[in-house]
Every structure is written in C-alpha cells, then in structure tokens.
Amino acid sequence: MAKVIRFDTDRLNEDMVSISELIKSMRERVRNLENQITELEGMWTGPGSDAFRNALRSDLVGLVMVIENLEKLNGYEDKACGKFRRCEDKVSAAIDEIRV
C-alpha cells in the first residue's frame, strides 16, 4: 500500500510568519527585561545584589541562546517551505504540459 504525505505549504508559511512574530516579541521582552535589570542594579548594592544580578544575567544569556536557536529552526522551516513550493510548482507545470 502506498504511503501518502500531505503537506500544506500555505499553512507552513503561516506558521513560519507567526513564529517569526513571536520570536520578535520575545527579543523585545528580553530588551525590556534587560532595561529593568539595569534600573534595579542602580537601586540595590551589596553582595546580595551582585549574586542576584549575576544569576539574572546568566539566565538572560540562556534565554538569548534559546531565542537564537528558535530563529535557526524558523530559518530551516523557511527553507523547507521554499523547497516544497518549488516542488509543487514543478509538479503543476508538468501536469499543465500533459495533453490528452
């Protein structure tokens, strides 16, 4: 029995755009968080402040890495979408050339 893979390039493109917007929002929120941390640093000093600031900065580095990896995955999705669209175009052109 033949196996069939159904693929919706329009849906993939919509998902890719949605994910791009979410990633952009995440980056903006990280910038806001960094600004708030900077403000907090000016209000609080001492060893507790240093430990808290270092923990926050470490967490931010991890968060930025997650966002960068999401961007890479979204890039792969973009490439896949392009390849599927080109394939669909070739199949459509081949069908159009069939004369009965």
C-alpha positions in Angstrom: 0.0 0.0 0.0 1.3 3.4 -1.0 2.0 5.9 1.8 1.0 9.5 1.1 2.4 12.6 2.8 0.1 15.5 2.7 1.8 18.9 3.0 0.2 22.3 3.1 2.8 24.9 2.2 0.4 27.8 2.9 -0.1 26.5 6.4 3.7 26.1 6.8 4.2 29.7 5.7 1.6 31.0 8.0 3.2 29.1 10.9 6.6 30.4 10.0 5.3 34.0 10.0 3.6 33.5 13.3 6.7 32.0 14.8 8.8 34.9 13.5 6.5 37.4 15.1 6.6 35.5 18.4 10.4 35.5 18.3 10.5 39.2 17.6 8.2 39.7 20.6 10.5 37.6 22.7 13.5 39.7 21.7 11.6 42.9 22.6 10.7 41.5 26.0 14.2 40.4 26.7 15.4 44.0 25.9 12.7 45.3 28.3 13.9 42.9 31.0 17.5 44.0 30.5 16.5 47.6 31.0 14.6 46.7 34.1 17.6 44.8 35.5 19.8 47.8 34.8 17.4 50.0 36.7 17.3 47.6 39.6 21.1 47.5 39.7 21.1 51.2 40.3 18.8 50.8 43.3 20.4 48.0 45.2 24.0 47.3 46.1 25.9 44.8 48.1 26.8 41.1 47.9 23.1 40.1 47.6 22.7 42.5 44.7 25.7 41.1 43.0 24.6 37.5 43.3 21.1 38.3 42.1 22.4 40.3 39.2 24.8 37.6 38.2 22.0 35.0 38.3 19.7 37.2 36.2 22.4 37.9 33.7 23.2 34.2 33.4 19.5 33.4 32.9 19.3 36.1 30.2 22.3 34.6 28.3 20.4 31.2 28.3 17.2 32.9 27.2 19.0 34.7 24.3 20.5 31.3 23.2 17.1 29.7 23.2 15.8 32.6 21.0 18.7 32.2 18.6 18.0 28.5 18.3 14.3 29.2 17.6 15.4 31.6 14.9 17.6 28.9 13.3 14.7 26.4 13.4 12.5 29.0 11.8 15.1 29.5 9.1 15.1 25.8 8.4 11.3 26.0 8.2 11.6 28.8 5.7 14.0 26.8 3.5 11.7 23.8 3.7 8.7 25.9 2.6 10.7 27.2 -0.3 11.7 23.7 -1.4 8.1 22.4 -1.2 6.8 25.4 -3.1 9.3 24.8 -5.9 8.4 21.1 -6.0 4.7 22.0 -6.2 5.4 24.5 -9.0 7.3 21.8 -11.0 4.6 19.2 -10.5 1.9 21.8 -11.5 3.9 22.7 -14.6 4.4 19.1 -15.5 0.6 18.5 -15.2 -0.1 21.6 -17.3 2.0 20.1 -20.1 0.1 16.9 -20.3 -2.1 16.8 -23.4 -4.9 14.3 -23.6 
